[in-house]
Each structure stands twice: as C-alpha cells, then as structure tokens.
Amino acid sequence: MDISGLRNSTRRALLVTILLAAGAVAYFLVRGEGASAVIVGALFLAWGYFEYRGRQLDAEAIEDEDEDPFERRNRRR
C-alpha cells in the first residue's frame, strides 16, 4: 500500500471513531446518563486519537525506510 493510501485509511479510521463516540454519547444522553456519556465519549476519542497517531508515525517510518516501523513502535511502548 502506498503512503497516501495509508494516510487516507488512517483518516477514515479516525472519522469512524469520532462517529462511534458521537453515537455512544447520544445513546447515553437519551437514556439520561450524562456522566456516562462524557466518559464513554472521551474514551472513544482518546483511543481513536492514539490509534491515529500511531498509524501516522508508522507511515512516517515507512517514508524514511531507515528502520522497521514496528521496531520504532515497540521502542515507544
């Protein structure tokens, strides 16, 4: 897969995560559980952002091609 395709799929995955977070927030707000809505929405958004950022760093590593992107990701953990 080329880099532009990887970046586009990363953006689409982030958009899906944002939509899931919005759906979860709406679900809990309709049920009258505002605190749960905020917590679940924040968890979805945080997970989506960190997944997005990790994929962006992998794409940058592939562009560099100096090292394996999985080695770089394992070093960050």
Steps between C-alpha positions, in 0.01 A plus 500: 500500500635841417540773760207712380272196522624429851442858608150501346406178678634648823279805459198284423563293812514819708173617346334168585624532858358851526166377367501212751575744781215727389263204483601379845457849646158534339395157628592578860354850484166362379503261795564796732849395606707810433806393698519168317462682169798723574719214622423264211535780244836602644623139499401450137665826396821429694525149356435630149758775531774271629428244230506779239827639633661155505403437140630842396835423664509164321437677169784744572730207578407333172584822317841507665563129435805520726349266756211264545187692612411221743837529673445873542152443641629238745771740618234763576304258720 
